[in-house]
């Protein structure tokens, strides 16, 4: 006997995925980014990126991610590294919609899964960099094996700014804003500064190589993901002038 049809209203989709950034659309070489919304009790089919490694960031809510026969429970601001080509599925066990970001980059090698718990990282001073007006959390650092990806969070206090301006010869980057309101600039030189935009939760900005990319918070705290593809380092660990906030621009 035939099974009955089922109506799925557009306003009630239990799972939504939006591809937000591709290398072609963002003037990048490696990075792609997307956003998941998973309703309470919903789950995804297994998905795999055959030639890419990826990082999952829990923006809000909770998720359980299955990789290689193991389930990883993720809470808000947790990060999970998924190896190249690894099939993984996501489920939302909580009562609220879960929102996750994924960043991907091409990889030639397969590395272990790594679950970075924000509750632990924010208590581990070896993974925290405290700068004037802001705090950086190294969620997926160079100590974790990967081909190209490095990532973390930066939390700005109100009315803070990036200083000194810096750019990279061997890294491209994406900023994904999670909380608050602020402004961001992306430019090759001050004379060619044409990208000046207000940013708020849900916005994402691509940073091609050799572009300076200062951020300014406004009257509320500003929080964002930074995800790098390329050479694996964080600017402040490579250049101590950045940590010291010395005047002048920095190139790494």
C-alpha positions as CSV (number, residue, x, y, z in Angstrom):
1,X,0.0,0.0,0.0
2,X,1.5,3.4,-0.9
3,X,2.7,5.7,1.9
4,X,0.9,9.0,2.3
5,X,2.5,12.3,1.2
6,X,3.7,14.9,3.8
7,X,3.4,18.6,3.5
8,X,6.4,20.7,4.6
9,X,5.6,24.4,5.0
10,X,8.4,26.8,4.0
11,X,8.1,28.6,7.3
12,X,8.6,25.4,9.3
13,X,11.7,23.9,7.8
14,X,13.4,21.9,10.5
15,X,16.8,22.3,8.9
16,X,18.3,25.1,6.8
17,X,21.8,25.4,5.4
18,X,23.0,28.6,3.7
19,X,26.3,28.7,1.9
20,X,27.5,32.2,2.8
21,X,31.0,32.5,1.4
22,X,32.8,30.8,-1.4
23,X,36.3,31.5,-2.6
24,X,34.9,32.9,-5.8
25,X,32.4,35.2,-4.2
26,X,34.8,36.4,-1.5
27,X,38.0,37.0,-3.4
28,X,39.7,34.2,-1.5
29,X,41.8,31.2,-2.5
30,X,40.7,28.6,0.1
31,X,37.9,29.5,2.5
32,X,34.2,28.6,2.2
33,X,31.7,29.3,5.0
34,X,28.1,28.3,5.7
35,X,25.5,28.5,8.3
36,X,23.2,25.8,9.7
37,X,19.9,26.3,11.5
38,X,18.6,23.1,13.1
39,X,15.3,23.1,14.9
40,X,14.8,21.4,18.2
41,X,14.8,17.6,17.8
42,X,15.9,17.8,14.1
43,X,19.0,16.2,12.6
44,X,20.9,16.2,9.3
45,X,21.8,13.3,7.0
46,X,25.5,12.5,7.0
47,X,27.5,15.0,5.0
48,X,31.1,14.9,3.9
49,X,33.5,17.4,2.1
50,X,35.7,15.0,0.1
51,X,38.6,17.4,-0.4
52,X,38.2,19.8,2.6
53,X,38.8,19.9,6.3
54,X,36.3,21.9,8.3
55,X,35.5,23.6,11.6
56,X,32.1,23.7,13.1
57,X,31.3,26.6,15.5
58,X,28.2,26.6,17.7
59,X,26.8,30.1,17.6
60,X,23.8,29.4,19.8
61,X,22.0,26.4,21.3
62,X,23.5,22.9,21.5
63,X,24.3,20.2,19.0
64,X,25.5,16.6,18.9
65,X,27.8,15.9,16.0
66,X,28.6,12.3,15.0
67,X,31.9,11.6,13.4
68,X,33.5,8.2,12.9
69,X,31.0,6.5,15.1
70,X,31.4,8.9,18.0
71,X,29.0,11.6,19.1
72,X,30.5,14.9,20.3
73,X,28.1,17.0,22.4
74,X,28.7,20.7,21.6
75,X,27.4,23.7,23.6
76,X,27.4,27.4,22.7
77,X,30.8,28.6,21.3
78,X,32.3,25.1,21.2
79,X,34.3,24.2,18.1
80,X,34.8,20.9,16.4
81,X,37.4,20.1,13.8
82,X,36.2,17.6,11.2
83,X,38.9,15.9,9.1
84,X,39.1,15.9,5.3
85,X,36.4,13.8,3.8
86,X,34.9,12.6,7.1
87,X,31.2,11.9,7.0
88,X,29.4,13.7,9.9
89,X,25.9,14.3,11.0
90,X,24.4,17.0,13.3
91,X,21.4,16.7,15.6
92,X,19.8,19.3,18.0
93,X,19.0,17.7,21.3
94,X,18.0,21.0,23.0
95,X,14.7,22.9,23.2
96,X,15.9,25.8,21.1
97,X,17.0,26.2,17.5
98,X,20.7,25.5,17.2
99,X,22.8,27.7,14.9
100,X,26.2,26.6,13.7
101,X,28.8,28.1,11.3
102,X,31.1,25.9,9.3
103,X,34.4,27.0,7.7
104,X,36.1,24.8,5.2
105,X,39.4,24.7,3.3
106,X,41.1,22.3,1.0
107,X,43.4,19.7,2.7
108,X,45.6,16.9,1.4
109,X,45.9,15.1,4.7
110,X,43.6,13.5,7.3
111,X,44.0,14.6,10.9
112,X,42.2,13.6,14.1
113,X,38.9,15.0,15.1
114,X,39.3,17.7,17.8
115,X,36.6,19.0,20.1
116,X,37.5,22.4,21.6
117,X,35.2,23.2,24.6
118,X,34.8,26.9,25.2
119,X,34.1,26.3,28.9
120,X,37.7,24.9,29.2
121,X,39.4,27.3,26.9
122,X,38.2,30.3,28.7
123,X,39.8,29.0,31.9
124,X,43.1,28.1,30.2
125,X,45.5,31.0,30.2
126,X,47.8,29.3,27.7
127,X,45.0,29.7,25.1
128,X,44.0,33.3,26.0
129,X,45.6,36.5,24.7
130,X,44.6,39.6,26.6
131,X,45.0,42.8,24.7
132,X,43.9,46.4,25.4
133,X,40.1,46.4,25.2
134,X,39.8,42.8,23.9
135,X,40.4,39.2,24.7
136,X,41.4,36.5,22.1
137,X,40.6,32.8,22.7
138,X,42.6,30.3,20.6
139,X,40.0,27.6,20.0
140,X,41.9,25.7,17.2
141,X,45.5,26.5,17.5
142,X,48.7,25.4,15.8
143,X,49.1,22.7,18.5
144,X,46.2,20.9,16.9
145,X,47.1,19.1,13.6
146,X,45.5,20.5,10.4
147,X,46.6,21.4,6.9
148,X,45.4,25.0,6.8
149,X,42.9,26.0,9.4
150,X,43.4,28.0,12.6
151,X,40.5,29.7,14.5
152,X,39.3,31.4,17.6
153,X,37.1,34.1,19.0
154,X,37.8,37.7,19.8
155,X,35.7,39.5,22.4
156,X,35.8,43.3,22.3
157,X,34.9,45.5,25.2
158,X,32.7,48.5,24.3
159,X,34.4,51.3,22.4
160,X,37.5,49.3,21.6
161,X,39.4,48.9,18.3
162,X,42.0,46.8,16.7
163,X,45.5,48.2,17.1
164,X,48.0,48.2,15.4
165,X,46.6,47.5,11.9
166,X,48.0,44.3,10.5
167,X,47.9,42.2,7.3
168,X,49.2,38.8,6.2
169,X,51.3,37.7,3.2
170,X,50.5,34.0,3.8
171,X,47.0,33.8,5.3
172,X,43.5,34.7,4.2
173,X,40.8,35.1,6.8
174,X,37.1,35.4,7.5
175,X,35.5,37.3,10.4
176,X,32.0,36.0,11.5
177,X,30.2,38.3,13.9
178,X,28.2,36.7,16.7
179,X,27.2,39.4,19.1
180,X,27.0,43.2,19.3
181,X,27.5,45.9,16.8
182,X,30.6,47.6,15.4
183,X,32.4,48.6,12.3
184,X,35.1,47.0,10.1
185,X,37.5,48.2,7.5
186,X,39.4,46.1,4.9
187,X,42.0,47.8,2.7
188,X,45.3,47.3,1.0
189,X,46.5,50.8,1.9
190,X,44.9,53.9,3.6
191,X,44.8,55.5,0.2
192,X,42.6,52.7,-1.2
193,X,40.3,52.4,1.8
194,X,36.9,51.7,0.2
195,X,35.5,49.0,2.5
196,X,34.0,50.6,5.6
197,X,30.9,48.9,6.9
198,X,28.9,48.6,10.1
199,X,28.6,44.9,11.2
200,X,26.3,43.1,13.6
201,X,25.4,39.5,14.5
202,X,25.2,37.2,11.5
203,X,27.4,39.3,9.3
204,X,30.6,37.8,7.8
205,X,33.6,39.6,6.2
206,X,36.3,38.1,3.9
207,X,39.9,39.3,4.3
208,X,42.0,38.4,1.3
209,X,45.8,38.3,1.7
210,X,47.6,41.6,2.1
211,X,44.5,43.5,3.4
212,X,44.5,45.3,6.7
213,X,41.3,44.6,8.6
214,X,40.7,46.7,11.8
215,X,37.5,46.3,13.8
216,X,35.8,48.9,16.0
217,X,33.2,48.1,18.7
218,X,30.5,50.5,19.7
219,X,28.5,50.9,22.9
220,X,28.1,47.1,23.5
221,X,30.6,44.3,23.5
222,X,31.4,42.8,20.1
223,X,32.2,39.1,19.6
224,X,33.3,37.4,16.5
225,X,34.9,34.2,15.0
226,X,38.2,34.6,13.2
227,X,39.1,31.7,10.9
228,X,42.3,31.5,9.0
229,X,43.4,29.4,6.0
230,X,47.0,29.3,5.0
231,X,50.2,29.4,7.2
232,X,49.2,28.3,10.7
233,X,49.9,31.0,13.3
234,X,48.1,33.8,15.2
235,X,49.5,37.2,14.5
236,X,50.1,38.1,18.2
237,X,52.1,34.9,18.7
238,X,54.3,35.7,15.7
239,X,54.8,39.4,16.2
240,X,55.1,40.6,19.8
241,X,54.6,44.3,18.7
242,X,51.0,43.3,18.0
243,X,50.5,42.1,21.6
244,X,52.1,45.2,22.9
245,X,49.8,47.4,20.8
246,X,52.7,49.5,19.4
247,X,51.9,52.1,16.9
248,X,52.4,51.5,13.2
249,X,51.2,48.8,10.9
250,X,52.3,45.1,11.0
251,X,52.8,42.7,8.2
252,X,53.3,38.9,8.9
